């Protein structure tokens, strides 16, 4: 393979690894022309070091690398994967419907990312979470209402870019209306193109207008448009995103190690994504030396066979080069809001006020898997098991049950109903995206008080703990 072809082939790949330091194959890829890396939690060093050692090793072999990271705020943050995230989550912010607050949050968040060496946030999420049973978007979405999402996605982009961090909104043309997770298998959308334009694409339009640098494609299959996942569909990427909507920034795929686009007979999925119109392909953290070499070989062969067009990849390299250019910070808000107050005021109290008690005993729904580590990763069990100190035998003590993403994990209803039968004065903390209100009204008495967090973030759990401790309802208008 001669040098120009090598530059084309490596230059459209964004590798990733779960190693604590860049392995040899990754350093070779960077030296051969790969534009940068997508960070993983395993790349973190000590709490004080963060990503600094890993990023320094990348800088040692390439100039102005693209340092990309999944940074959506709340629970999805690679930077805060091992430490509490101080920032409110997306759906929690969506409850406020205040673009200025959202801009302030993302500007501060972006400053933390820039300080850590991250140059491209793979975020914000522009998906409108129209399906409450969506198992993968949920509270990553700013809203289930298109109009709110339009305003707040644009505000998020403004905040990150003001901090000097480039943005990649995701997942075009919308991942919020499906009930399957593309990490684990196929997900299909029955929405027509008109449905998608009316309900799901408008937040992307708003992000484009506010200068977002890139857009990430979805692995959902949109049955009315094509019979392949969106990331692999030329109709979706080149036909719709490029030609119809006129987007001129970089198009980046979702991770190609996700099961919705797993390799099979026929065209290599990375080749298919590039042919569809992607500029940069995220390879995902399961990439190995062997799989990376196989991918490079597949792209080179596709170029020689005319499946891929050299001039199109050259245009992609120019777009990627723009992503690698430093973005000077230009502060918009500057002030630091009270993050805890934002998270607290987003919590919805149903059948309140919270009952006064000397103490609360906390348990979690019996979800599967049930190991302590898995519960923590799911966002469960992060409330202290004992809140308050009962003052002797006569003290009042209430039970608290924590559930998460009830719409997507309906099996938790068995635990809820059993707990309510045992204690009709139960307090339920609904973390994540809450269940349907009609289910609660028909199955659970109004003696049960609920805290709907609209978040799985550390900050929202802390806010709920403080509310239970004080046993007071936040002053807000529903």
Secondary structure as UniProt FT lines:
FT   HELIX           3..11
FT   STRAND          13..15
FT   HELIX           24..32
FT   STRAND          36..38
FT   HELIX           41..43
FT   TURN            47..51
FT   HELIX           52..59
FT   TURN            60..61
FT   STRAND          66..69
FT   STRAND          71..73
FT   TURN            74..75
FT   STRAND          76..77
FT   TURN            79..80
FT   HELIX           90..94
FT   TURN            95..96
FT   HELIX           99..116
FT   STRAND          120..121
FT   TURN            132..133
FT   HELIX           138..140
FT   HELIX           146..162
FT   TURN            163..164
FT   STRAND          166..172
FT   TURN            176..177
FT   TURN            182..184
FT   STRAND          188..189
FT   HELIX           193..199
FT   HELIX           202..209
FT   TURN            210..211
FT   STRAND          214..217
FT   STRAND          221..222
FT   TURN            223..225
FT   HELIX           230..232
FT   HELIX           235..244
FT   STRAND          250..253
FT   TURN            256..257
FT   HELIX           259..261
FT   HELIX           269..276
FT   STRAND          280..284
FT   TURN            285..286
FT   HELIX           289..305
FT   HELIX           310..324
FT   HELIX           339..346
FT   STRAND          348..350
FT   STRAND          359..364
FT   HELIX           372..377
FT   TURN            378..379
FT   STRAND          386..388
FT   TURN            393..394
FT   STRAND          397..404
FT   TURN            406..408
FT   TURN            410..411
FT   HELIX           412..422
FT   TURN            424..425
FT   STRAND          427..431
FT   HELIX           437..443
FT   TURN            446..447
FT   STRAND          449..452
FT   HELIX           458..470
//
